[in-house]
Amino acid sequence: MSLTCTIRLEDEVNCVFIGLRPEHVEFLHEKFGVFVDGYRYMPAFQLHRWDGKIYFFDAHGKTYVKLLDEILPYVCGWGYEINLVDKRASAPVITDRLDENFFKFDNFKLRPYQVDVVNALIEEGSGFALCATSSGKTSMCAALSMVLYQNGLQTLIIVPSTDLVTQTVNEFRERLQHHEITIGEYSGGQKDIDHPIVVATWQSLQNAPHYMGFFKAVIVDEAHGCKAEVVKSLINDHGKHISHRYGCTGTFPKSETDKYSLKLSIGRIVREVRASWLIEQGYLSEIMIEPIETYDEDPELPDYASERSYLTKHEERNIALAEQIKELRAKYGNTMVLVNTQSLQQGREIADLIPGAVYLDGGSKSELRQEEYQKYADQDDVLIIASAGIASIGISIDRIFCLIMLDMSKSFIKCIQAVGRGLRKKGDKNKIYVVDVYSRLKYAKKHWNERKKFYQEAEYPMTSVTKLKY
């Protein structure tokens, strides 16, 4: 007996299978049920109220358009004849392709890999460009958004911070000045949305999600953030009509649930450009990882929070770290120090110990942060101590010769994004020294071992460990 089923595409995000046999629905429900990282330690699992999984194909046949490439091989393999009901609004098929001279500047041309990435995204119609930090993602996004506009699609660029709005708008205006197009800004005090291209923070959009209805294309910069519930809601619920959806990021999460969340929101990874390749080709600075292990007495602390508090508040340790930072600045020049967002007081105390050091965190005004970052381009011997929350993701800062990370977490994304702050070449800058400072204590050492794996995976060279006693 022949089998038939219907796939009804409800919008650009959601679809439903109708007519599958119960055993096939059950199979797909289980196949696309993925355990959440750390589910065993979550109260809902321990109390037997939840099985620890997120299901991307539910028990009624509801699933996601962007997952059909994984689901259909099973359905076709079972011999189903498929009827397609497409309720989506029509969307233009873009046939434009660009070349290195797209921006019409004699002194600025797109790099060959940038041309390839943008053209691949246009051809796919959606999806991710997984490109290393400092690969020129903003220029690629500017070119992509201009092509979308030329095909009648008002485009929204979503970024994670006000600093990135300012940086992105300025670079877009510079790149597109010969194209007679205006760029709007929607963040903080700026609510300028009536433009062909608009750059916005997700924080501002969440207060006015109906604005998603104005746009026909969306690009999520630093797109690993779209696994967050707010961003998912914006582009999957309020923006479910948007056909052309793209993501650009230097890092992709490791967990399977996060990977599926990103795919169902935006699509598959279309192109990947690795930092190691960009360094090899001469596009990015050479890098050297220099680990420093502080030799701390072990007071047998009971948990991670206690250990972190002990280390970051240890006066003698902070004095020793300040002296080490001064030595590294004297050796390498312009230096940026990133402190764990949970340890801001440590950053303030160390900055107070170093003459000329500037401390920045989320409470610092955006204008002040931009002014201080600009000093790296124009001066030597600059030292900023900043929270990883404001300076590790997305921000472009020229001429950092030494990046010091103090007691960072084991997060893959935060680690690799932070390292990316120093990879950009500029003027006399063609090498970055990344100094990873950690303690020999239990959790700090464990987190270092996780970060070490990330460095090795990224193919970054590494020196032997230096011991810092005090």
N, C-alpha and C positions, 0 to 999 in steps of 0.2 A: 504494500500500500504506500502511495507517494505521500510525502510529508510537505505541508505548506505552512508558512508563517508570514506574518506581516511585521515590518519594522516601521514604526511611525516616528518620524523626526519632528519633535514638538517645537524645537527652536534650535539655536546654534549650540546648545549645551546638552539638553535632555532628549532622550529617546526611549521607546518602549518596544519590547518584543511581544507580539500577540500570537498565540497559537502554538507555542512550543509545548512539547509534551512535558508533564510534571517532572519526570526524572531528568530531563535536560535543563529545565529551569533550576532544579536543585543542584545539578552539577555546576552550572555557571555561577550560581549563588555562592557555592563553596569555593570554586576556583578563584573567584575574584573577591574573596574575603581575606583580608590581610591583617595579621596581628600588628597592633600598635607597639612601638618600641617601649619597653618597660611596663607592659600591661600587667605583668605578674604582681607588680608592687602597687597597683592602683586599687583604691578601696572598692570600687564597683566590681572589679574582678574578684577580689578577695572575699567579698560578701556574696558572690555567686549571682550578682544582678546583671552581669555582662560577661560575654565570652572572650573579651579582649580584642575583637576584630572590628574593622570597618569594612562594610560590604559595598562594593562598587557595582554590583548587579543584585538588585533586591529580589525578594521572594515572589514578587509580582511581575517580574520581567523589566522593571525600570532600570535604565542604565544611562550611559553618557555617549554622546556622538563621537568624542575623541578616542573612545575605547573600542569602537567598532572594528578597528584593524586587528585587535587581539581576540575579539569575540567571534567574528564571522568565520574564521577557519574552523572552529568547532561546529558551528551551525551548518556550514556547507559540508563538512565531513560527515555529518549525520544524514545528509541527503535531502535537506529541506529545499523546496522551491520558495524563493523569497519574493514577496510583494513589498514595494517601497511606497510609503505615503509620506510625502515631504511637505510639511506645513510651514517651512521656513520662508521668509521673504526672499525675493530674488536679490542676488548680490553680484556686483561686477566681477568678471574674470579679468585680471590685470595682465596685459601682455607686454607692458613696458619693461625694459631692462636698462640698467645704467652701466656706465663705464667710469674710468678713473677721473675723467674731466667733468663729472656731474655737477660739481659745485661752481664751475666756471671761474676758477681762480688759476692764474698762471703759476702762483707760488704754492698752491696746495692741491694735491691730487689724492684721491682715495687710493689706499694700498690695494694690491691685487687680492689679498684675502678678504678685505672689507667689501670689495665689489662682489666677490663670490658669495659671501654670506648674505648680503642684501638681496642679490638676485635669486638665491636659493629660497629665501623666505618669501619673496614675491611669488615665485613659482609654486611653492607649497600652499600659499594662502593663509597659513597660520603656523605657529610652532615656535620653538626656542632656538636662539643663537647662544650657545654656551661658549663664551669668549672670555679669555683671561682678563683680569683687571689690567687696565692701561693698554688694551688692544685698540682703543678708539671706539668704544661702544656708542658714545654720544654722537659722533659723526655718522655712524651707521644708522642710528635711530633717526637722525635728521634727514638723511637721504631717503630712508624708508617712508617716513611720514610725508615727505614731499611728493613721492611717487603716489602714495595713497590719496593725497589732496588732489593731485592732477587727474585722478580717476573719480573725483567727486565724493571722496570719503573724508568727512571732518574727523580729525584724529585726536585722541586723548593720550597723553603720555603720563603714566602714573609713576611717581618716584617716592622713596620712603622718607624724605625729610625736606624741610624748608631750604636748608643749605643747597640741596641738590636741585630744587626748583630754580633757584637763582643761577646756579652754575649751568644747568641745562638750557634755560631760556637764553642766557648770554651767548652760549656756544651755538645754539640754533640760529639766533639772529645773525651772528657772525658768518656762519656757514651759508645761510640762505639769503643773504642780503642782496644778491643779484637775481633772486627769483621772485621778487615783488610779492612777498607773503608776510603776514603778520603773525606773531606768536603771542598767545594769551597766557596768563598766569593765574592759578587758582590755589592760593595757600595763605594762611595767616590773615593779614589785612588785605591781601590782593584777591579780588573776586572778578577777574577780567576774563570772561569765558566765551565771549562772542567773537571767536577767531577761528580760522581754518585749522590751526594747530594749537592745542592748549596743554600746558604742563601743570600738573596738579599733584598734591600729596594725597595719599589715601586718607590721612587723618581729616583733611578738610572735606573730602568727598563724602565721608561717612555721615556728615551732618546734613548733606543735601544729595542723597543718592539718586534722586530723580534726574539730576543732570546727566547721568549715564545715558538717558534716553536721547540726548542731543547728538550723540556720537555714533559713527558707523564703523570706526576702527579704533583699536586700543593697543598701545605698546606699554608693557609693564617693564620698567627698568629696575635692575636688581631684582629680577623676577622670582628668585627663591623666596621672597617675602610674600608671594601670592598664596602660599599655603596658609597664611594667617586668615582667620575666619572673616575679618572685616573685608579684606581684599577679595576673598572668594565670593562673599556676598555681593560686592559691587559688580564684579565682572560676570558672575554666574547667575545671579538673580536679577539685579537691576540692569545688567548689560547682556542679558541672554540673547538679545536680538543681534548683537554685534558679530558679524561674520568674519571679519579680518582681525584676528587677535594674535599678538606676538609677545614674546618674552625675551629679554636680553639679560644675561647674568654671567658673572665670572665663576659662580659656584652652584652646584646642584646638590640637594640634600642626599644623605645616605639612606634614610629610612624608606622602606617600600611604600608606606602609606603616604608619605610626603611626595614621593615620586608620582604616585597615581593622582594625587590631588592636583599637582602641577599639570600633569598631562590632560586630565579631564577639563581643566580650566583653560588651557592654552594650546596644547598639542604636543607632538613629539619633538625630540631634539633633532633639528634639521642640519645644523652645522656645529662643529666643535673646533675651537682654536685654542691649543694648550699654551700655557706660559713658557714651558720648556722649548717648544718649537719657535715661539716668538723671540726668545732669548738667543737661540741658535741662529736664527735668521738675522739677528742684529736689530730687531725692532724694539726690544726692551733691554733694560739694564741687566748686566750680569748680577748674580745674587750669591751670597754666602750666608748660611745659617750658622750662628755662633751661640751655642748653648752655654749658659752660666748656671751652675747649681749652687745655691746658698747652703752652707753647712750649718743647719739650725739644730739646736737641741730639741729632742723629742719629749714633750711633757705628757705623752700618752693621751692625746686628745680624743674624745669619743666619736666625733663625726666631722664631716667636711666643713660645716658652718663654723664649728669651733676652731678647726685648724686654720681656716681662712682668716677668722677674726684675730687669732693669735699672731699670724704672720704679718698681716697688714698693719697691726697696731704696735708691732715690736719696734720700740724706739731705736735701739742699737742697730737693728737690721735696716731700718729706713735710712739711718745715717750712712751705713755702709753702702747701700744702694745709691744714695745721692753722690757719694764719692766715686763710685763706679761709673755713674752716668757722666759726671764731669770729665773723667778720664777718657771715656769713649767719645764725647764731643770734641775734646782736645785732639784726639787721634783722627777722627773721621770728618768732623765739620758738622754741618746742619743735621740736627738730631730731633727725632720725634719719639716721645715715650707714650705708650698706650697702657692705661691701667684698667683693670677689670671694673666694669660698671658697678659691681657690688662693693668696690673698694675705693670710692672716691676720696675719702679722707686721707688714705695713703698717698694719693696723688698730690693733694694739697700740701701735706706735710713735707713731701720730698721737694716740691717746687719751692717751698719756703727756705729750704736748706741750700738752694743753688742760686747764686746771684744771677739775675738776668733771665731766669726761667719764667715762662708764662704758663699758667694753669687754665684749662678750658674744660667745661663740661656742658651738659644740657641746659644749665641755668645761664650760660653765657649768651649774650645776644648774638644773633646770626651775623650782624654787621661786624661785630668785634671778631668773631671767628674768621670771617673772610679776610679781614684786615691782617690778622696774625698769620693766616696761611700764606698770604701773598708775600710775606717777608722771606719765605724760603726761596722764592724766585729771584729776589733782588738783593739778598744779603747773605753773609756767611756767618757761621757760629750761632745760628738760631737754635733755640731749644724750647719746644712746647711739650708740656705734659698734659695729655688729654684723655678723657674717658673713651674707651673703645666704642661706646654707644654713638658718639657723634663723629668719630674720625676714622673708623675702621671700614666703613662700607660706602662705596660710591664716590666719595669726595676725591677730586683730583688735586694733588698738591705736588708742585714741582720741586726738584732739587733737594729731596731728603737723601742724605748720604748714609745715615744710620737710623734704623728703626729699632727701638727697644720695647719689648713686650714684657710687662711685669705680671707674673702670677696669673696668666690667662687661663681660660677654661679649656675644656677638651673639645669644644664645638668646632667641627670641620669648617663650617661656613665662616665663622668669626675668625678662625685662624688664617685661612687662605686669603680671605678678603683683607685682613689686616696686613699681611705680607704684601699684598698688591699695592698698598699705599706708596711703596718705594720703587716700584718697577719702572715707572715712566722715565724715559730719557729726556734730558733737557740741558742744553748748553754743555757745561763741563761735566755733567752727571752721566756716567755710563756704568756705575756699579753701586749696589746697595748691600750694606751689611745689616743683617737682621739678627739682633741679639735677643734670644729667648731666655728670660730669667725665671727660674723656678726653684722650689725648695726640695730638699731631699726627703721631707716628710711624706707620709703615706699617700694622701690624695693628690697633693701637688705633683709628686713623682709619677703617679698613675696618669694624671692629665698630660704631663710632659710626654710620656710614652705614646699617648694617643696622637699628640701633635707631631711627634717624630715620624709616625707612620704617614701622616698627611704630607710632610715635607718629602719623604721618600717617594710617595706616590706621585707627587708633583715633579719629581726628579730634580730637586734643589740640592746642591752640594752642601756639605756640612762639615764643620771642624770638630775636633774632639772637645769634650766637655771641660770647661774651666771651673774649678772649685773656688768659691768665694767664702772665706772664713772671716769672722769678725769677733 
